Amino acid sequence: MLKGFIFDLDGVITDTAEYHYLAWKRLADNQGIPFSREDNEQLRGVSRRESLRRLLKGREIEEATAQVWMEQKNAYYQSFLVGMTPNDLLPGAREFLEAARAAGIKVGLASASRNAQTVLDGLQISALFDILGDGYAVINTKPAVDLFVWVAGGLKLTVTECVVFEDAEAGIDGALLAGMKCVGIGPAERVGKAHLICAGLHEITVERVLALEI
């Protein structure tokens, strides 16, 4: 029986993809590294460290430099988060979270971001989550299963009792590898492996998701 819903943050609850792009773009421009919006799509759903590796495209830098660059990118990104409000919630997100809780479903967050708590606070939805799994929770991030398993454990549920909501291929792969049902949010070419595909939480109901267990 499905008892828990586990949500990614960016692209599912809110969309800070533009902020991430602008932050990585500023870093890349400062270092003379070509970086396009198409390049940014390859960073969707992965950790900051993996994002930097992909941005470098094989270019070698020292570890100390990598740490400085990641800190710079995060500072740029955080400067954009200051103005976040509930108006930045994606359509239907709050309503779906509230409906899930009203149905007795446990709700968790599984985000690779280390700024997840800041974002939830700005959106004013922290109270709608029973547990927060972010970039600090585990060492191995998506597509590894670790974060999803960690959040499920925090909800005191097995992986087969949880449904993951993801907009990134890496997240879809991790959820499926963990043995979880998965709702893919976005185009089929990116999330087509999911059990259910939609354009956003506004398109689905809690009942439709719970029917995945059949």
N, C-alpha and C positions, 0 to 999 in steps of 0.2 A: 504494500500500500504506500502511495506517495504521501509523505508527510512534511517535506521541506523543499523550499525554493531557494536556490542560490544564484545570485545575480552578479554579473560583471557590472562595472560602473560606467566607464566611457562607452558611449554608443548604445547603451541599454537604458540606463537611468537618466543620464545627461550626456551631452556631447561636448567634450573639451578637446576633440581632435584638432580643431583649428588652433587652440592654444598650444598643443603639443607641436603642431607643425611650425607655428611661428617661433617657438622657443628653439627647436632643433635648427630651423632655417637661420636664425640669428647666430647660433653657435657655428654652423657650417660656413656662413658668410664670413664670420670673423676669422676663421681658419683657412679660408680659401678653398673650401671643399664644395663641389657642385652638389646641390640638394634640391629636388623638385617635389611637387605634390605627389607625383607617382612614386618617388622614393619613400615618401612619408607613409604611403599605404602599406609598405612592407614592414612598418614598425608597429602596426596595429596589434594590440593585445600582448606584446612581449615586454620584457623588463627593460629598465633604463640601460642596463649594461649591454644587453643583446641589441637594443636599438642603436647604441653607439657603435657596436661592432658592424652592424649593417650599414650605418651611415659612412663608416670609414672605407667600406668596399675593398678590404684587403690592405689598406694602409696601416703600417705598424707605428704605434706610439708607446711610450713608456707607461707603466702602470700609474705612476704618480701623475702624469699628464692626463691619463684617462679619468682619474678621480676628480681632478680639477675641472675638466670639461663637463663631466656629469653634474657636478655641483653648480657650474655656471648655467647649464641648461635648466636645471631644476629651479634656480633662482629666477630665470626668465619666466618659466612656466608659473611659478607661484605668484609672480607679479600680476599675471592675468586672472588668477583665482580670487583676488581680493574683492572684486565686484560681483561675485556670484550670488544669486538670490533664487528663491523658489521659481521665479520666472524662467530659469534655465533648465528646469526639469523637462524631459522629453514628453510629448503628448501621451497621456494615459498612465504615466509612470506612478504618480502618487496614488491614483485611483486603484491601480492594479495591486500595489503593495498593501493598501488598506483592505482591499477585498480579500487578499490572501490571508492576512492576519485575522480578519473577521471569520474566515472559514476554518480557523484553527491551524493554519499552516505555519510552520516555523520558517523564519526568513533570515538568510545570511548573505553577506557580501563576499565575493571572491575577486579581488582586483589586484593586478600587478603593481598598481600605483602606490607609492609611499605617501601620497598626498590625499588618499581616500577620505580620511577623517575630516580634513579641511573642506573637501568638496561636499561631503554629507552635511557638515555644519552649515555651510553657505546655502545649501538647498533646503535646510531645515527639515531633514528626514531621518536624522540619526536614530530617533526613537522608534522608527519602523523596522529596525534591524535587531535581531537577537544576538548576532555575532558579526564582527568585522574581521575579515581576512584580507590583508593587504601585502604590500611588498616587504613588510617587516616580519610577516608571519612564518614564512618558510624560506629555505635556501633556494630550492629549485622551483622556478616559476613556470608558467604555461609555456609550452604544451605538456610539461610534466604534470602528473596527477596530484602532486603534493598539496597544493593550495585547496583544491576541491575536497580532498580527503580530510584535510585539517578543518575546514569549515563544517563539513558533515559531522565530524567528531565533536566539534564545539556545539553543534545543535543536538548532540546525543542521538544521531541517526546513522544508519548504514548508508553506503553510497547508493544502494538500490532503492532507498526510500526518498531520494532527492532528485530534483529536476534542476538543471543548470540553464541559465539564460545568458547567451553569449552572442556577440556580434563579430568576433574575430575567429579566423580559421584555427589559430593556435589554441584558443579556448575550447572550440568545438572538439578538436582532436584530443585535448586533455580530458574533457568530460567523458567522451566516449571510451577512452582508454581506461578511465576510472570505473566504467561500468554504469554510468549514470544516463538517465534520459536527458535529452537536450533540446532546447528551443533555440533556433538560430534566428537572429534578427539582422536582416540585411538581404542583399542579393544572393540568389541561389549559387552563383559562381564562387561566392565566398563562404557561405554557411550551408551549402547544400547537403552536407553529411548529417545534419541535425534531424531529429525525429519529427519536428514541426518547424516550419519556416514562416516568418511573418515580417512585416516592415517595421513593426514596433509594438509595444505593449498595448497600445490603444486598439489594436486589431484583434486581440484575443481575450478570452475570459479565463478565470481560474478553473471553471468547470471543464473547459476544453483542454487545458493542460493536464488536469487530473485524469482525463480520459486516456492519456498516454500509457497508463499502467495496464490498460486492457490489452 
